[in-house]
Amino acid sequence: MLLAENLSHSFNYPLFEGVDFTLAENESTAIVGVSGSGKSTLLHIFSGLLKPHHGSLKLFGNSKDFYSLSNKEQTLIRRQKIGIVFQAHYLFKGFTTEENLEVSSLISDLDFKTEVNQQIFEELGISNLLEQKVTELSGGQQQRVSIARVLLKQPDLIFADEPTGNLDKKTANDVMDTLIKYIKNPEIKRGLILVTHDRELATKCDNVFELKDQKLEKIK
């Protein structure tokens, strides 16, 4: 589903170089590392948001480098096939939880009131929050709403940047279980890549990589 070759990137200093990485169908991978190691930057490159200084990225079996495509083609792939959970929630502050989720469904031209969606709300513990304004929710509750919003989009690839950072341990485990369950449907080709500081939580994924000393190395 994802093939990255010889990726390198830097800002005022080198972040990483020569990164090779693959993600197979229905596979989950966690990337760990200290703050400032470049984890989020690498995730942004993988998800099509940031062009690397060197290297190539191929998504969904396409033989072309994603960043060689036109802006229109890139935008279409991100809109139809990619879901991103950011550290910031980016919710519409004047709206209720339900309105935030429904807007996401409308943008993706999907039915909002389905049994599958109701199950997602239950698993993420937000069923009782649908009528509340998002400004009335805690940071952890807003994070769960933002994760639900991504799942409603039904993306083929989910990229998550510290998706459990504002959650207590039990809720974090529940959220991880929901994300992994989503991509393990054998009838649909999906994948998950997440960045996290929580090494224990990372072990729930099929693979764990560490970004350290400008290199990405597999540790599980």
NORZIVEN-V208820 format. One record per helix or strand. SS is the DSSP state (hx for helix, st for strand). FROM is the first residue (numbers start at 1). LEN is the number of residues. If there is no record, write none. Layout:
BEGIN
SS_FROM_LEN, SS_FROM_LEN
END
This chain:
BEGIN
st_2_9, st_14_10, st_27_6, hx_39_8, st_54_6, hx_66_3, hx_71_11, st_82_4, st_96_1, hx_97_11, hx_115_10, hx_127_3, st_133_1, hx_134_3, hx_139_14, st_157_5, hx_169_15, st_191_5, hx_199_4, st_207_6, st_215_4
END
